[in-house]
Amino acid sequence: MNARMRMILAIVGIVIIWLVFFFLFIRSRQGELAGIRAEIEAEESRALQLTTELNRLKELQERAPDLQAELSKIRELVPPEHDVPHFIFLVQDAATESGVEFLNITPELPKTPPEAAPLAQVRMAIGASGSYFSIQDFIRRLHDLDRAVRIDTITMGAEDGSLISMDMQTRIFFELPAPPPAETDEAGNVPPPTAPVGSPTPVAPEGGP
């Protein structure tokens, strides 16, 4: 065997050894490297999400006094109880100040809103009559009351002379009554609920009897 043949065999051997090394070590490690890269990308994405959430929480913390003040204002507009007599007094006072000549208020029983909001509501039919400007001022005063009022419909018509009649379907809101605490027996188990007999339901579902 001459020197050239030995050189060719040596080169072939080196290539074979390199291929074996590649498939046994490098190729198998490429899958692991791809998995590690995927984990790194996932952790970087998670870190970015956490940073965004942290910045949002910091912003909320900085705005906490303003948000608390706004929450207190909303709680004043939506009291814990319906307080219908006080609302009727406010409406009557607004009608007197606006010069409305006739006012009629007919409240319904408390119900849950059809929008499935976590609140209770009281529907009220409000009828009034007066001049155009007194009716306009009356509606403005209703909007400025210290109570959340929603006007669903307004119907107006002409009466004798320059008087205008108005009928409104309105709603006021209050917090849902808190459920009573569950009673437990001697073993600490909660018994199944039983329907009370003869006791009225304070808040009826919308569309119910």
PyMOL commands that set and color helices and strands:
alter all, ss='L'
color gray80, all
select helices_A, chain A and resi 3-62+64-77+84-98+132-143
alter helices_A, ss='H'
color red, helices_A
select strands_A, chain A and resi 102-107+119-130+149-158+164-175
alter strands_A, ss='S'
color yellow, strands_A
deselect
rebuild
show_as cartoon
